[in-house]
Amino acid sequence: MLVIGYGNPLRGDDGIGIHVAHTLMEMTESAWEVIACHQLTLDLVDPIQRADFVVFVDANLDLAAGEIAVCPVEPLAQIVNSWSHQVDPALLLGLASAWYGKCPRASLIGVGGADFGLSETLSPEVAATVPQIVKILQEINEKTG
């Protein structure tokens, strides 16, 4: 399983994905490939196409602070040539399919934030979700592994 945690760690709760990724990297028993990044970029297509299952972790502005949502991600069916800042999980999956002929199943774990101001720390509500997300990832791995 590949876990990609992304967001801006200098904008408080926007960094939840990176915090989760770093937590997983510190876990000695984790056999997952883990990537922490500020934003999704096209170079992630290669590790994505090699994975059996991908989980993206990011902040979600539509959720209440500390709320967690797990949603499947389907590959983008039609790829357009506007790469600017429009790279999202569906596009990366679609590109894996188009470029490599392989596309793993994927989910997105979204976490509602309380504070997106200038800060390197998570709000208490969001920090409390990190162990919950690790447990969710373990459950996903058991189901898909």
mmCIF file of the C-alpha atoms, coordinates in Angstrom:
data_MODEL
# 
_entry.id   MODEL 
# 
loop_
_atom_site.group_PDB 
_atom_site.id 
_atom_site.type_symbol 
_atom_site.label_atom_id 
_atom_site.label_alt_id 
_atom_site.label_comp_id 
_atom_site.label_asym_id 
_atom_site.label_entity_id 
_atom_site.label_seq_id 
_atom_site.pdbx_PDB_ins_code 
_atom_site.Cartn_x 
_atom_site.Cartn_y 
_atom_site.Cartn_z 
_atom_site.occupancy 
_atom_site.B_iso_or_equiv 
_atom_site.pdbx_formal_charge 
_atom_site.auth_seq_id 
_atom_site.auth_comp_id 
_atom_site.auth_asym_id 
_atom_site.auth_atom_id 
_atom_site.pdbx_PDB_model_num 
ATOM 1   C CA . MET A 1 1   ? 0.000   0.000  0.000   1.00 0.00 ? 1   MET A CA 1 
ATOM 2   C CA . LEU A 1 2   ? 1.174   3.511  -0.836  1.00 0.00 ? 2   LEU A CA 1 
ATOM 3   C CA . VAL A 1 3   ? 0.195   6.418  1.429   1.00 0.00 ? 3   VAL A CA 1 
ATOM 4   C CA . ILE A 1 4   ? 0.597   9.960  0.099   1.00 0.00 ? 4   ILE A CA 1 
ATOM 5   C CA . GLY A 1 5   ? 0.144   12.676 2.716   1.00 0.00 ? 5   GLY A CA 1 
ATOM 6   C CA . TYR A 1 6   ? 0.103   16.187 1.343   1.00 0.00 ? 6   TYR A CA 1 
ATOM 7   C CA . GLY A 1 7   ? -0.585  19.779 2.333   1.00 0.00 ? 7   GLY A CA 1 
ATOM 8   C CA . ASN A 1 8   ? 1.174   22.867 3.609   1.00 0.00 ? 8   ASN A CA 1 
ATOM 9   C CA . PRO A 1 9   ? 2.777   22.208 7.012   1.00 0.00 ? 9   PRO A CA 1 
ATOM 10  C CA . LEU A 1 10  ? 3.207   25.966 7.536   1.00 0.00 ? 10  LEU A CA 1 
ATOM 11  C CA . ARG A 1 11  ? -0.565  26.559 7.409   1.00 0.00 ? 11  ARG A CA 1 
ATOM 12  C CA . GLY A 1 12  ? -1.709  24.753 10.541  1.00 0.00 ? 12  GLY A CA 1 
ATOM 13  C CA . ASP A 1 13  ? -4.284  22.066 9.844   1.00 0.00 ? 13  ASP A CA 1 
ATOM 14  C CA . ASP A 1 14  ? -3.534  22.102 6.111   1.00 0.00 ? 14  ASP A CA 1 
ATOM 15  C CA . GLY A 1 15  ? -0.474  20.037 7.050   1.00 0.00 ? 15  GLY A CA 1 
ATOM 16  C CA . ILE A 1 16  ? -2.453  17.040 8.383   1.00 0.00 ? 16  ILE A CA 1 
ATOM 17  C CA . GLY A 1 17  ? -1.429  14.859 5.427   1.00 0.00 ? 17  GLY A CA 1 
ATOM 18  C CA . ILE A 1 18  ? 2.248   15.511 6.027   1.00 0.00 ? 18  ILE A CA 1 
ATOM 19  C CA . HIS A 1 19  ? 1.868   14.943 9.776   1.00 0.00 ? 19  HIS A CA 1 
ATOM 20  C CA . VAL A 1 20  ? 0.233   11.561 9.124   1.00 0.00 ? 20  VAL A CA 1 
ATOM 21  C CA . ALA A 1 21  ? 2.951   10.641 6.613   1.00 0.00 ? 21  ALA A CA 1 
ATOM 22  C CA . HIS A 1 22  ? 5.713   11.504 9.091   1.00 0.00 ? 22  HIS A CA 1 
ATOM 23  C CA . THR A 1 23  ? 3.955   9.517  11.820  1.00 0.00 ? 23  THR A CA 1 
ATOM 24  C CA . LEU A 1 24  ? 3.853   6.486  9.516   1.00 0.00 ? 24  LEU A CA 1 
ATOM 25  C CA . MET A 1 25  ? 7.524   6.941  8.589   1.00 0.00 ? 25  MET A CA 1 
ATOM 26  C CA . GLU A 1 26  ? 8.435   6.826  12.292  1.00 0.00 ? 26  GLU A CA 1 
ATOM 27  C CA . MET A 1 27  ? 6.488   3.610  12.874  1.00 0.00 ? 27  MET A CA 1 
ATOM 28  C CA . THR A 1 28  ? 8.955   0.739  12.690  1.00 0.00 ? 28  THR A CA 1 
ATOM 29  C CA . GLU A 1 29  ? 6.219   -1.822 12.016  1.00 0.00 ? 29  GLU A CA 1 
ATOM 30  C CA . SER A 1 30  ? 4.841   0.038  8.984   1.00 0.00 ? 30  SER A CA 1 
ATOM 31  C CA . ALA A 1 31  ? 5.723   -1.802 5.770   1.00 0.00 ? 31  ALA A CA 1 
ATOM 32  C CA . TRP A 1 32  ? 3.912   0.718  3.595   1.00 0.00 ? 32  TRP A CA 1 
ATOM 33  C CA . GLU A 1 33  ? 5.547   3.061  1.146   1.00 0.00 ? 33  GLU A CA 1 
ATOM 34  C CA . VAL A 1 34  ? 4.906   6.578  2.427   1.00 0.00 ? 34  VAL A CA 1 
ATOM 35  C CA . ILE A 1 35  ? 5.354   9.885  0.612   1.00 0.00 ? 35  ILE A CA 1 
ATOM 36  C CA . ALA A 1 36  ? 5.017   13.321 2.238   1.00 0.00 ? 36  ALA A CA 1 
ATOM 37  C CA . CYS A 1 37  ? 4.700   16.276 -0.133  1.00 0.00 ? 37  CYS A CA 1 
ATOM 38  C CA . HIS A 1 38  ? 3.458   19.859 -0.196  1.00 0.00 ? 38  HIS A CA 1 
ATOM 39  C CA . GLN A 1 39  ? 1.341   19.313 -3.289  1.00 0.00 ? 39  GLN A CA 1 
ATOM 40  C CA . LEU A 1 40  ? 0.510   16.583 -5.742  1.00 0.00 ? 40  LEU A CA 1 
ATOM 41  C CA . THR A 1 41  ? 2.797   16.583 -8.782  1.00 0.00 ? 41  THR A CA 1 
ATOM 42  C CA . LEU A 1 42  ? 3.137   14.501 -11.913 1.00 0.00 ? 42  LEU A CA 1 
ATOM 43  C CA . ASP A 1 43  ? 6.237   12.693 -10.633 1.00 0.00 ? 43  ASP A CA 1 
ATOM 44  C CA . LEU A 1 44  ? 3.936   10.786 -8.252  1.00 0.00 ? 44  LEU A CA 1 
ATOM 45  C CA . VAL A 1 45  ? 2.430   8.858  -11.183 1.00 0.00 ? 45  VAL A CA 1 
ATOM 46  C CA . ASP A 1 46  ? 5.327   6.365  -11.200 1.00 0.00 ? 46  ASP A CA 1 
ATOM 47  C CA . PRO A 1 47  ? 5.043   5.230  -7.564  1.00 0.00 ? 47  PRO A CA 1 
ATOM 48  C CA . ILE A 1 48  ? 1.255   5.248  -7.911  1.00 0.00 ? 48  ILE A CA 1 
ATOM 49  C CA . GLN A 1 49  ? 1.298   2.884  -10.888 1.00 0.00 ? 49  GLN A CA 1 
ATOM 50  C CA . ARG A 1 50  ? 3.550   0.476  -8.941  1.00 0.00 ? 50  ARG A CA 1 
ATOM 51  C CA . ALA A 1 51  ? 1.179   0.304  -5.944  1.00 0.00 ? 51  ALA A CA 1 
ATOM 52  C CA . ASP A 1 52  ? -1.618  -2.182 -5.332  1.00 0.00 ? 52  ASP A CA 1 
ATOM 53  C CA . PHE A 1 53  ? -3.625  0.409  -3.396  1.00 0.00 ? 53  PHE A CA 1 
ATOM 54  C CA . VAL A 1 54  ? -3.088  4.146  -2.796  1.00 0.00 ? 54  VAL A CA 1 
ATOM 55  C CA . VAL A 1 55  ? -4.416  6.270  0.038   1.00 0.00 ? 55  VAL A CA 1 
ATOM 56  C CA . PHE A 1 56  ? -4.191  10.046 -0.199  1.00 0.00 ? 56  PHE A CA 1 
ATOM 57  C CA . VAL A 1 57  ? -4.434  12.062 3.061   1.00 0.00 ? 57  VAL A CA 1 
ATOM 58  C CA . ASP A 1 58  ? -5.303  15.761 3.021   1.00 0.00 ? 58  ASP A CA 1 
ATOM 59  C CA . ALA A 1 59  ? -7.241  18.494 4.782   1.00 0.00 ? 59  ALA A CA 1 
ATOM 60  C CA . ASN A 1 60  ? -10.828 19.006 3.656   1.00 0.00 ? 60  ASN A CA 1 
ATOM 61  C CA . LEU A 1 61  ? -12.473 22.427 3.941   1.00 0.00 ? 61  LEU A CA 1 
ATOM 62  C CA . ASP A 1 62  ? -15.968 20.928 3.627   1.00 0.00 ? 62  ASP A CA 1 
ATOM 63  C CA . LEU A 1 63  ? -15.719 18.893 6.850   1.00 0.00 ? 63  LEU A CA 1 
ATOM 64  C CA . ALA A 1 64  ? -16.144 20.052 10.425  1.00 0.00 ? 64  ALA A CA 1 
ATOM 65  C CA . ALA A 1 65  ? -12.965 20.412 12.481  1.00 0.00 ? 65  ALA A CA 1 
ATOM 66  C CA . GLY A 1 66  ? -11.684 16.958 13.399  1.00 0.00 ? 66  GLY A CA 1 
ATOM 67  C CA . GLU A 1 67  ? -14.185 15.134 11.178  1.00 0.00 ? 67  GLU A CA 1 
ATOM 68  C CA . ILE A 1 68  ? -12.707 12.349 9.042   1.00 0.00 ? 68  ILE A CA 1 
ATOM 69  C CA . ALA A 1 69  ? -14.132 11.161 5.725   1.00 0.00 ? 69  ALA A CA 1 
ATOM 70  C CA . VAL A 1 70  ? -12.878 8.235  3.638   1.00 0.00 ? 70  VAL A CA 1 
ATOM 71  C CA . CYS A 1 71  ? -13.923 8.281  -0.013  1.00 0.00 ? 71  CYS A CA 1 
ATOM 72  C CA . PRO A 1 72  ? -12.948 6.135  -2.979  1.00 0.00 ? 72  PRO A CA 1 
ATOM 73  C CA . VAL A 1 73  ? -11.084 7.911  -5.762  1.00 0.00 ? 73  VAL A CA 1 
ATOM 74  C CA . GLU A 1 74  ? -11.796 6.999  -9.369  1.00 0.00 ? 74  GLU A CA 1 
ATOM 75  C CA . PRO A 1 75  ? -9.283  7.790  -12.120 1.00 0.00 ? 75  PRO A CA 1 
ATOM 76  C CA . LEU A 1 76  ? -10.052 10.768 -14.298 1.00 0.00 ? 76  LEU A CA 1 
ATOM 77  C CA . ALA A 1 77  ? -11.439 9.294  -17.507 1.00 0.00 ? 77  ALA A CA 1 
ATOM 78  C CA . GLN A 1 78  ? -10.495 12.141 -19.841 1.00 0.00 ? 78  GLN A CA 1 
ATOM 79  C CA . ILE A 1 79  ? -7.086  13.731 -19.456 1.00 0.00 ? 79  ILE A CA 1 
ATOM 80  C CA . VAL A 1 80  ? -6.790  17.374 -20.509 1.00 0.00 ? 80  VAL A CA 1 
ATOM 81  C CA . ASN A 1 81  ? -3.578  19.324 -21.046 1.00 0.00 ? 81  ASN A CA 1 
ATOM 82  C CA . SER A 1 82  ? -3.899  21.896 -18.272 1.00 0.00 ? 82  SER A CA 1 
ATOM 83  C CA . TRP A 1 83  ? -1.304  20.835 -15.734 1.00 0.00 ? 83  TRP A CA 1 
ATOM 84  C CA . SER A 1 84  ? -0.900  24.098 -13.832 1.00 0.00 ? 84  SER A CA 1 
ATOM 85  C CA . HIS A 1 85  ? -2.109  23.599 -10.253 1.00 0.00 ? 85  HIS A CA 1 
ATOM 86  C CA . GLN A 1 86  ? -4.959  21.259 -11.166 1.00 0.00 ? 86  GLN A CA 1 
ATOM 87  C CA . VAL A 1 87  ? -3.215  18.036 -10.139 1.00 0.00 ? 87  VAL A CA 1 
ATOM 88  C CA . ASP A 1 88  ? -5.495  15.975 -7.905  1.00 0.00 ? 88  ASP A CA 1 
ATOM 89  C CA . PRO A 1 89  ? -5.714  12.269 -6.983  1.00 0.00 ? 89  PRO A CA 1 
ATOM 90  C CA . ALA A 1 90  ? -8.143  11.473 -9.827  1.00 0.00 ? 90  ALA A CA 1 
ATOM 91  C CA . LEU A 1 91  ? -5.804  13.011 -12.410 1.00 0.00 ? 91  LEU A CA 1 
ATOM 92  C CA . LEU A 1 92  ? -2.793  11.088 -11.072 1.00 0.00 ? 92  LEU A CA 1 
ATOM 93  C CA . LEU A 1 93  ? -4.744  7.826  -11.241 1.00 0.00 ? 93  LEU A CA 1 
ATOM 94  C CA . GLY A 1 94  ? -5.919  8.632  -14.767 1.00 0.00 ? 94  GLY A CA 1 
ATOM 95  C CA . LEU A 1 95  ? -2.357  9.354  -15.850 1.00 0.00 ? 95  LEU A CA 1 
ATOM 96  C CA . ALA A 1 96  ? -1.140  6.082  -14.327 1.00 0.00 ? 96  ALA A CA 1 
ATOM 97  C CA . SER A 1 97  ? -3.713  4.294  -16.427 1.00 0.00 ? 97  SER A CA 1 
ATOM 98  C CA . ALA A 1 98  ? -2.928  6.268  -19.597 1.00 0.00 ? 98  ALA A CA 1 
ATOM 99  C CA . TRP A 1 99  ? 0.867   6.176  -19.308 1.00 0.00 ? 99  TRP A CA 1 
ATOM 100 C CA . TYR A 1 100 ? 1.449   2.740  -17.775 1.00 0.00 ? 100 TYR A CA 1 
ATOM 101 C CA . GLY A 1 101 ? -1.761  0.842  -18.438 1.00 0.00 ? 101 GLY A CA 1 
ATOM 102 C CA . LYS A 1 102 ? -2.070  0.255  -14.680 1.00 0.00 ? 102 LYS A CA 1 
ATOM 103 C CA . CYS A 1 103 ? -4.219  2.012  -12.137 1.00 0.00 ? 103 CYS A CA 1 
ATOM 104 C CA . PRO A 1 104 ? -4.486  0.905  -8.515  1.00 0.00 ? 104 PRO A CA 1 
ATOM 105 C CA . ARG A 1 105 ? -7.610  1.270  -6.433  1.00 0.00 ? 105 ARG A CA 1 
ATOM 106 C CA . ALA A 1 106 ? -7.446  4.355  -4.258  1.00 0.00 ? 106 ALA A CA 1 
ATOM 107 C CA . SER A 1 107 ? -9.087  6.235  -1.409  1.00 0.00 ? 107 SER A CA 1 
ATOM 108 C CA . LEU A 1 108 ? -8.855  9.753  -0.062  1.00 0.00 ? 108 LEU A CA 1 
ATOM 109 C CA . ILE A 1 109 ? -8.900  10.396 3.672   1.00 0.00 ? 109 ILE A CA 1 
ATOM 110 C CA . GLY A 1 110 ? -10.032 13.968 4.251   1.00 0.00 ? 110 GLY A CA 1 
ATOM 111 C CA . VAL A 1 111 ? -9.845  15.733 7.595   1.00 0.00 ? 111 VAL A CA 1 
ATOM 112 C CA . GLY A 1 112 ? -11.734 18.877 8.539   1.00 0.00 ? 112 GLY A CA 1 
ATOM 113 C CA . GLY A 1 113 ? -9.517  21.621 9.908   1.00 0.00 ? 113 GLY A CA 1 
ATOM 114 C CA . ALA A 1 114 ? -10.027 24.281 12.552  1.00 0.00 ? 114 ALA A CA 1 
ATOM 115 C CA . ASP A 1 115 ? -7.066  26.582 11.882  1.00 0.00 ? 115 ASP A CA 1 
ATOM 116 C CA . PHE A 1 116 ? -5.376  27.248 8.530   1.00 0.00 ? 116 PHE A CA 1 
ATOM 117 C CA . GLY A 1 117 ? -3.403  30.274 9.712   1.00 0.00 ? 117 GLY A CA 1 
ATOM 118 C CA . LEU A 1 118 ? 0.372   30.554 9.824   1.00 0.00 ? 118 LEU A CA 1 
ATOM 119 C CA . SER A 1 119 ? 1.468   27.795 12.164  1.00 0.00 ? 119 SER A CA 1 
ATOM 120 C CA . GLU A 1 120 ? 3.588   24.662 12.110  1.00 0.00 ? 120 GLU A CA 1 
ATOM 121 C CA . THR A 1 121 ? 1.324   22.839 14.559  1.00 0.00 ? 121 THR A CA 1 
ATOM 122 C CA . LEU A 1 122 ? -2.041  21.197 14.167  1.00 0.00 ? 122 LEU A CA 1 
ATOM 123 C CA . SER A 1 123 ? -5.055  22.377 16.141  1.00 0.00 ? 123 SER A CA 1 
ATOM 124 C CA . PRO A 1 124 ? -5.997  20.057 19.033  1.00 0.00 ? 124 PRO A CA 1 
ATOM 125 C CA . GLU A 1 125 ? -9.057  18.785 17.123  1.00 0.00 ? 125 GLU A CA 1 
ATOM 126 C CA . VAL A 1 126 ? -6.976  17.792 14.106  1.00 0.00 ? 126 VAL A CA 1 
ATOM 127 C CA . ALA A 1 127 ? -3.973  16.488 16.063  1.00 0.00 ? 127 ALA A CA 1 
ATOM 128 C CA . ALA A 1 128 ? -6.359  14.071 17.785  1.00 0.00 ? 128 ALA A CA 1 
ATOM 129 C CA . THR A 1 129 ? -7.239  12.539 14.413  1.00 0.00 ? 129 THR A CA 1 
ATOM 130 C CA . VAL A 1 130 ? -3.701  11.293 13.640  1.00 0.00 ? 130 VAL A CA 1 
ATOM 131 C CA . PRO A 1 131 ? -3.991  8.020  15.629  1.00 0.00 ? 131 PRO A CA 1 
ATOM 132 C CA . GLN A 1 132 ? -7.497  7.520  14.215  1.00 0.00 ? 132 GLN A CA 1 
ATOM 133 C CA . ILE A 1 133 ? -6.175  7.902  10.681  1.00 0.00 ? 133 ILE A CA 1 
ATOM 134 C CA . VAL A 1 134 ? -3.368  5.418  11.366  1.00 0.00 ? 134 VAL A CA 1 
ATOM 135 C CA . LYS A 1 135 ? -6.014  2.936  12.549  1.00 0.00 ? 135 LYS A CA 1 
ATOM 136 C CA . ILE A 1 136 ? -8.110  3.579  9.419   1.00 0.00 ? 136 ILE A CA 1 
ATOM 137 C CA . LEU A 1 137 ? -5.030  2.962  7.277   1.00 0.00 ? 137 LEU A CA 1 
ATOM 138 C CA . GLN A 1 138 ? -4.355  -0.304 9.094   1.00 0.00 ? 138 GLN A CA 1 
ATOM 139 C CA . GLU A 1 139 ? -7.962  -1.386 8.457   1.00 0.00 ? 139 GLU A CA 1 
ATOM 140 C CA . ILE A 1 140 ? -7.721  -0.448 4.775   1.00 0.00 ? 140 ILE A CA 1 
ATOM 141 C CA . ASN A 1 141 ? -4.481  -2.407 4.499   1.00 0.00 ? 141 ASN A CA 1 
ATOM 142 C CA . GLU A 1 142 ? -6.097  -5.483 6.076   1.00 0.00 ? 142 GLU A CA 1 
ATOM 143 C CA . LYS A 1 143 ? -9.034  -5.307 3.659   1.00 0.00 ? 143 LYS A CA 1 
ATOM 144 C CA . THR A 1 144 ? -6.917  -4.717 0.568   1.00 0.00 ? 144 THR A CA 1 
ATOM 145 C CA . GLY A 1 145 ? -3.799  -6.697 1.462   1.00 0.00 ? 145 GLY A CA 1 
# 
